[in-house]
């Protein structure tokens, strides 16, 4: 029985993005995924594989400990799925040059995922990097 794009992305978030099972990324992602990261007015596109995405999740765990991830909105249309989430963790590893403080860090982010043949093949992500930077700066003041 085939899964809808919405189901694929929901399961990806639940199993992989939360840090529960990073190595399960291969079950939800194509071998090569176009990842478009929006930072201010700049867009950077790079290729992600399931293996390096799993490493990326492990890096988040190293930086923010066993964080919680709350999907606040998920909207699907055709092959696209929009997700907005709030991630809350503890600053336990170096982040952007800031030494660990042990204080709470909240990340607000959203992304649109494109699903093809039951695999994520492309996504566009926006993260409130300035909000994270302000929290990190406040924590060291």
C-alpha positions as CSV (number, residue, x, y, z in Angstrom):
1,X,0.0,0.0,0.0
2,X,1.5,3.3,-1.0
3,X,2.0,6.2,1.3
4,X,0.9,9.8,0.6
5,X,3.5,12.6,0.6
6,X,2.0,13.8,3.9
7,X,2.5,10.4,5.5
8,X,6.1,10.2,4.3
9,X,7.0,13.6,5.8
10,X,5.1,12.9,9.0
11,X,7.0,9.7,9.5
12,X,10.3,11.3,8.5
13,X,9.8,13.9,11.2
14,X,8.7,11.4,13.8
15,X,11.5,8.9,13.2
16,X,14.4,10.9,11.8
17,X,14.2,14.6,12.4
18,X,13.3,14.1,16.1
19,X,16.6,12.3,16.6
20,X,14.9,9.0,17.5
21,X,16.2,7.0,14.6
22,X,18.5,9.2,12.4
23,X,19.7,6.2,10.4
24,X,16.1,5.6,9.2
25,X,16.6,8.5,6.8
26,X,17.2,6.1,3.9
27,X,13.5,5.0,4.3
28,X,12.2,8.5,3.6
29,X,14.8,10.2,1.5
30,X,16.0,9.6,-2.1
31,X,19.7,8.8,-2.5
32,X,20.3,12.4,-3.6
33,X,18.1,15.2,-2.2
34,X,18.3,18.8,-3.3
35,X,18.4,20.9,-0.1
36,X,17.7,24.6,-0.5
37,X,18.6,26.6,2.6
38,X,17.2,30.1,2.8
39,X,19.4,32.5,4.9
40,X,18.2,36.1,4.7
41,X,18.0,36.8,0.9
42,X,20.6,34.1,0.1
43,X,19.7,30.6,-1.1
44,X,22.2,27.9,-0.8
45,X,21.6,24.6,-2.5
46,X,23.5,21.5,-1.7
47,X,23.0,17.7,-2.1
48,X,22.0,15.7,0.9
49,X,22.1,11.9,1.2
50,X,20.3,9.9,3.8
51,X,23.7,9.2,5.5
52,X,24.8,12.8,5.7
53,X,21.3,13.8,6.9
54,X,21.6,11.2,9.7
55,X,25.0,12.8,10.6
56,X,23.3,16.2,10.6
57,X,20.7,15.0,13.1
58,X,23.5,13.6,15.3
59,X,25.2,17.0,15.1
60,X,22.0,18.6,16.4
61,X,21.9,16.1,19.3
62,X,25.5,16.9,20.1
63,X,24.7,20.6,20.1
64,X,21.3,20.6,21.8
65,X,21.1,17.3,23.6
66,X,17.9,15.2,23.4
67,X,15.8,18.0,22.0
68,X,12.1,18.0,21.6
69,X,10.5,18.8,18.3
70,X,6.9,20.0,18.1
71,X,5.3,20.0,14.6
72,X,3.0,23.0,14.8
73,X,1.6,22.9,11.3
74,X,1.7,20.4,8.4
75,X,-0.1,21.2,5.1
76,X,0.0,19.0,2.0
77,X,-0.9,19.7,-1.6
78,X,0.0,17.3,-4.4
79,X,3.7,16.4,-4.1
80,X,4.5,19.2,-1.6
81,X,4.3,19.2,2.2
82,X,4.8,22.3,4.3
83,X,5.9,21.8,7.9
84,X,6.4,24.4,10.6
85,X,8.1,23.3,13.8
86,X,9.5,24.4,17.2
87,X,12.6,22.6,18.4
88,X,13.6,23.0,22.1
89,X,16.9,21.8,23.4
90,X,19.7,22.5,25.9
91,X,22.9,24.2,24.6
92,X,25.3,21.3,25.4
93,X,27.7,21.6,22.5
94,X,29.4,24.4,20.6
95,X,27.0,26.3,18.3
96,X,28.2,29.0,15.8
97,X,31.3,29.6,18.0
98,X,29.3,29.8,21.2
99,X,30.6,27.5,24.0
100,X,28.0,25.4,25.7
101,X,25.9,27.2,28.4
102,X,23.5,24.5,29.5
103,X,20.6,26.9,28.8
104,X,17.5,26.3,26.7
105,X,17.6,27.2,23.0
106,X,14.5,27.3,20.9
107,X,14.6,27.0,17.1
108,X,11.6,28.0,14.9
109,X,11.8,26.7,11.4
110,X,9.7,25.7,8.4
111,X,10.3,23.8,5.2
112,X,8.5,22.6,2.1
113,X,9.3,19.0,1.1
114,X,8.8,17.6,-2.4
115,X,8.0,13.9,-2.4
116,X,8.4,11.6,-5.5
117,X,7.9,7.9,-5.5
118,X,7.5,7.8,-1.7
119,X,10.8,9.6,-1.1
120,X,11.8,13.1,-0.2
121,X,13.6,14.4,-3.2
122,X,13.9,18.1,-2.5
123,X,13.2,20.6,0.2
124,X,13.4,24.3,0.9
125,X,14.1,25.2,4.6
126,X,14.1,28.5,6.5
127,X,15.4,28.6,10.1
128,X,15.2,31.6,12.4
129,X,19.0,31.8,12.6
130,X,18.9,35.3,14.0
131,X,16.6,34.2,16.8
132,X,19.1,31.4,17.7
133,X,22.0,33.8,17.6
134,X,20.2,36.2,19.9
135,X,19.5,33.4,22.4
136,X,23.1,32.3,22.3
137,X,24.3,35.9,22.8
138,X,21.9,36.4,25.8
139,X,23.1,33.2,27.3
140,X,26.7,34.3,27.5
141,X,25.9,37.9,28.7
